[in-house]
Amino acid sequence: MPVTVLLVDDSAVIRGLMDKALSANPDIAIVGSAANGSMAVSLAQELKPDIIILDIEMPVMDGITALPELIKSSPRSRIIMASTLTARNASISLQALSLGAIDYLAKPSAKTGDEVSSFYRELTGKILALGKSATPAAARTKQKPSFNVPPLTIGTPLNAAGIAALAIASSTGGPQALMGLFEKLNGHLLNIPVFITQHMPPTFTAIMAEQLSRISGRPCREAAEGMTVIPGEAYVAAGDYHMLAEKQANGKVVLHTRQDPPENFCRPSADPMLRSLSTIYTNQLALLVLTGMGQDGLEGAKRVVENGGSVIAQDEASCVIYGMPKAVAEQQLCKAILPLPEIAGFLIRHIDKGR
């Protein structure tokens, strides 16, 4: 059965282009289109699509107003916010995630073939991944976990050498997971720096860093070239830039931002970050792999383990997309595989109190 999609955008041209591009994939069926949120609510109630692509700025009823009505009309539909890349729309998109949207996508700012093709490739990938993972959460929690690891004794540090830095890799579903995690970490893990690669476009990453800082009470910054790493602070890879770290002769760790080619179709990608961090922190690096599509972070996780570091992964039942965590779990790289609500407590017990 193909994944069914409802397109919601006030531009007939945009709807037509998306319809044409997505309909070319036999695994996707466009079942309807709407020019505003009000029309979308009526159609969603009737069609019950697997996926709704929802624009933000529309007449009659905008996307953020329509969102709760769409969730009410078609609870099983997964909603992807699509908007032009502005600070305002990025902020609204992140707000939409907290209100029930599952993901976001920035529309191409230019009409160049490469940018448009990249947009459609990413949109298609998200639709297929989210459509195939649309098992209700209640049902997924009853499934037997695919991979198990022996539980660590409470109070036992992840590594006998202690943990000097935490790296986090995440993608689809990651912003919601990160917000919940950082809220619970409030006042903890203040002795170590935290490095985050979340697959996000430009503008979004700066706003997410601000939100993480606000809810956690710790400084959280979008990475910038030459920024000095300070224990207790968190650093988010900037959209469209890989984040790498370098240890200088004076012992200070500084960040570099690079526009090297994408890895795993991603920029930022977690693998460049992990390669650099594992060289610096070796057996004192912990890696947390959260929900996400694909397998970005797998090669980096292998490097972390080779250098004596530790890997923790989010479990299948609590993931929006069980791609990135599954990749490291399948390779038997994890010291722990945990439900999202348990991860903060685990980190506090095994890292914070272990220092």
C-alpha positions in Angstrom: 0.0 0.0 0.0 1.4 3.4 -0.9 1.8 6.2 1.7 -1.1 8.6 1.4 -0.4 12.3 1.4 -2.5 15.5 1.7 -0.8 18.6 0.4 -1.6 22.0 2.1 -0.2 25.2 0.6 -1.8 28.4 -0.6 0.2 28.3 -3.8 -1.4 26.3 -6.5 2.0 26.2 -8.3 3.8 24.7 -5.2 1.0 22.2 -4.7 1.2 21.2 -8.4 5.0 20.8 -8.3 4.9 18.7 -5.2 2.1 16.6 -6.6 4.1 16.0 -9.8 7.4 15.2 -8.0 5.9 12.9 -5.3 3.4 11.1 -7.6 6.4 9.9 -9.6 7.2 7.6 -6.7 4.9 4.5 -6.8 5.1 4.2 -3.0 3.4 7.6 -2.5 -0.2 8.5 -3.4 -1.4 12.1 -3.3 -5.0 11.9 -2.1 -5.9 15.6 -1.9 -4.7 19.2 -1.8 -5.9 22.3 0.1 -5.2 26.0 -0.3 -5.6 26.9 3.4 -5.9 25.3 6.9 -9.7 25.3 7.0 -9.9 23.3 3.8 -7.2 21.0 5.1 -9.1 20.2 8.2 -12.2 19.2 6.2 -10.2 17.0 3.8 -8.2 15.4 6.6 -11.3 14.4 8.4 -12.6 12.7 5.2 -9.4 11.3 3.8 -7.4 10.3 7.0 -4.1 10.5 5.1 -0.9 9.0 6.5 1.1 12.3 6.0 0.0 15.9 5.8 2.5 18.4 4.3 1.4 21.7 6.0 2.5 25.2 5.0 2.7 27.9 7.7 1.7 31.1 6.0 -1.8 30.8 4.4 -5.0 32.9 4.2 -8.2 32.0 6.0 -6.4 29.7 8.5 -2.6 29.5 8.8 -0.7 26.3 9.5 -0.1 26.8 13.2 -3.8 27.5 13.8 -4.8 24.5 11.7 -2.3 22.1 13.4 -4.4 21.2 16.5 -7.6 20.9 14.4 -5.8 18.6 12.0 -4.6 16.4 14.8 -8.1 16.3 16.2 -9.7 15.5 12.8 -7.2 12.8 11.8 -5.2 11.6 14.8 -3.2 9.0 13.0 -1.9 11.5 10.4 1.7 12.6 10.7 2.2 16.3 10.0 5.3 17.7 8.3 5.6 21.5 8.4 7.0 23.1 5.2 7.9 26.7 5.1 10.2 29.3 3.6 13.4 29.7 5.4 13.0 32.8 7.7 13.7 33.2 11.4 10.0 33.7 12.1 9.0 30.5 10.2 11.8 28.5 11.8 10.6 29.6 15.2 7.0 28.7 14.3 8.1 25.3 12.9 9.8 24.4 16.2 6.7 25.6 18.1 4.7 23.3 15.8 6.8 20.3 16.8 5.9 20.9 20.5 2.2 21.0 19.4 2.2 17.7 17.7 3.9 18.1 14.2 6.3 15.3 13.6 8.9 17.0 11.4 9.7 20.1 9.3 11.2 21.0 6.0 12.5 24.3 4.6 11.3 25.1 1.1 14.0 25.8 -1.4 14.9 29.5 -1.5 16.1 29.4 -5.1 14.7 27.9 -8.2 18.0 26.1 -9.1 17.7 22.5 -10.1 20.1 21.2 -7.4 18.3 22.9 -4.6 14.8 21.9 -5.8 15.9 18.3 -6.4 17.4 18.1 -3.0 14.1 19.4 -1.5 12.1 16.8 -3.2 14.6 14.0 -2.3 14.4 15.0 1.3 10.6 15.3 1.3 10.2 11.9 -0.4 12.5 10.3 2.1 10.7 11.8 5.1 7.3 10.8 3.7 8.4 7.2 3.1 10.2 6.8 6.4 7.3 8.4 8.4 4.7 6.5 6.5 6.3 3.1 7.1 6.9 3.8 10.8 3.3 4.9 11.5 2.6 2.1 13.9 0.7 3.6 16.9 2.9 4.3 19.9 0.8 2.0 22.1 1.4 -0.9 19.8 5.1 -0.2 19.4 5.7 -0.3 23.1 4.3 -3.8 23.3 6.8 -5.1 20.7 9.8 -7.0 21.8 12.9 -4.9 21.6 15.1 -5.7 18.6 18.3 -5.5 20.5 19.3 -5.9 24.2 22.4 -5.1 26.2 23.2 -6.1 29.8 22.0 -3.3 32.1 24.7 -1.3 33.9 24.6 -1.3 37.7 23.2 1.9 39.0 26.0 4.2 40.0 28.6 2.5 37.8 30.2 5.0 35.5 29.9 4.3 31.7 33.7 4.2 31.6 36.3 3.7 34.3 38.2 6.7 33.1 35.1 8.9 33.5 33.3 10.9 30.8 34.7 14.3 29.8 32.3 15.1 26.9 28.9 14.1 25.6 28.1 14.0 21.9 24.5 13.8 20.6 23.4 12.8 17.1 19.7 13.1 16.1 17.5 13.7 13.1 13.7 13.2 12.6 12.0 13.6 15.9 15.2 15.0 17.4 14.2 18.5 18.4 11.3 17.2 20.5 13.6 14.5 22.1 16.4 17.1 22.7 13.9 19.6 24.4 12.7 16.9 26.7 16.2 15.6 27.5 17.6 19.1 28.2 14.6 20.0 30.4 15.3 16.9 32.6 19.1 17.6 32.6 18.5 21.1 34.2 21.3 21.5 36.7 23.2 18.4 35.7 26.1 17.5 33.5 27.5 20.9 34.1 31.1 19.6 34.4 31.3 18.5 30.7 30.6 20.1 27.3 27.8 18.8 25.1 28.1 18.6 21.3 24.9 18.2 19.2 24.5 17.5 15.6 20.8 17.7 14.7 19.9 17.5 11.0 18.4 21.0 10.5 18.5 23.8 7.9 20.2 27.2 8.6 18.3 29.5 11.0 16.6 26.6 12.7 19.8 25.6 14.5 20.3 29.0 16.1 16.7 29.1 17.3 16.9 25.5 18.7 20.1 26.4 20.6 18.3 29.4 22.1 15.4 27.2 23.2 17.7 24.5 24.7 19.5 27.2 26.6 16.2 28.6 28.0 14.7 25.3 29.1 18.0 23.8 30.5 19.4 26.9 32.3 22.8 26.2 30.6 24.5 28.2 27.8 23.7 26.5 24.5 25.2 28.1 21.4 25.1 27.5 17.7 28.7 26.6 16.7 30.8 29.3 15.1 34.3 29.1 13.7 37.0 29.4 16.4 34.6 29.2 19.3 36.3 28.0 22.5 34.7 25.0 24.2 33.7 25.5 27.9 32.6 22.7 30.2 29.0 23.0 31.1 28.1 24.6 27.7 26.3 22.9 24.8 27.1 23.5 21.1 24.8 22.9 18.2 26.2 22.3 14.7 25.0 25.2 12.5 22.7 24.3 9.6 24.6 23.6 6.4 27.9 23.3 8.3 29.7 20.3 9.7 30.9 20.9 13.3 34.4 19.7 14.2 36.6 20.2 17.3 40.4 20.6 17.6 42.6 20.5 20.7 45.2 23.2 20.5 48.7 23.2 21.9 47.6 25.2 25.0 45.0 22.4 25.8 42.0 24.4 24.8 39.4 22.8 22.5 38.0 25.0 19.7 35.3 24.5 17.2 35.5 24.6 13.4 32.7 24.9 11.0 33.2 23.4 7.6 31.2 23.2 4.4 32.9 20.1 3.2 30.6 17.8 1.1 27.6 16.3 2.8 28.1 12.9 4.5 25.2 10.4 4.5 23.4 13.1 2.4 23.6 15.4 5.5 25.3 18.7 6.3 25.7 18.9 9.2 26.5 15.3 9.6 27.3 13.6 12.9 30.2 11.5 11.6 32.7 14.5 11.1 31.8 15.7 14.6 32.4 12.3 16.1 35.7 11.7 14.3 37.1 14.9 15.7 35.7 14.4 19.2 36.9 10.8 19.5 40.4 12.0 18.7 40.3 14.6 21.5 38.4 12.8 24.3 39.2 9.2 23.3 37.9 6.9 26.1 36.2 9.8 27.9 33.7 10.5 25.2 30.0 9.4 25.5 27.8 9.3 22.4 24.0 9.5 22.6 22.2 8.5 19.4 18.6 9.7 19.3 15.7 9.2 16.9 16.4 9.8 13.2 16.2 8.6 9.7 19.2 6.8 8.0 22.4 5.8 9.6 24.3 9.1 10.1 26.6 8.6 13.1 27.3 4.9 12.6 30.8 5.3 11.3 31.5 7.9 14.0 30.1 5.6 16.7 32.5 2.9 15.5 35.4 5.4 15.9 34.1 6.3 19.4 34.1 2.6 20.5 37.5 1.9 18.9 38.9 4.8 21.0 37.3 3.4 24.2 34.3 5.7 24.4 30.7 4.7 25.2 27.5 4.7 23.0 23.9 5.0 24.3 21.0 4.7 21.9 17.3 5.6 22.1 15.1 2.5 22.0 12.7 1.6 19.1 9.4 2.2 20.9 10.2 5.8 21.8 11.7 6.8 18.4 9.8 8.8 15.8 12.1 7.0 13.2 14.2 4.1 14.4 17.0 4.5 11.9 20.1 6.1 13.4 19.7 4.3 16.8 19.0 1.0 15.0 22.2 1.3 13.0 24.4 1.5 16.0 22.4 -1.1 17.9 22.6 -3.6 15.0 26.4 -3.3 15.1 26.4 -4.1 18.9 28.1 -0.8 19.7 25.8 0.2 22.6 26.4 0.1 26.3 22.7 1.0 26.8 19.5 1.1 24.8 16.9 3.1 26.6 13.4 4.7 26.2 13.6 8.4 25.8 12.1 9.3 29.2 14.9 7.2 31.0 17.9 8.7 29.2 18.3 11.8 31.3 18.3 9.9 34.5 20.7 7.4 33.1 23.1 10.1 32.1 22.9 11.8 35.5 23.6 8.5 37.3 26.4 7.3 35.1 28.1 10.5 34.0 27.2 13.4 36.4 27.6 11.4 39.6 30.5 9.5 38.2 32.7 12.6 38.1 
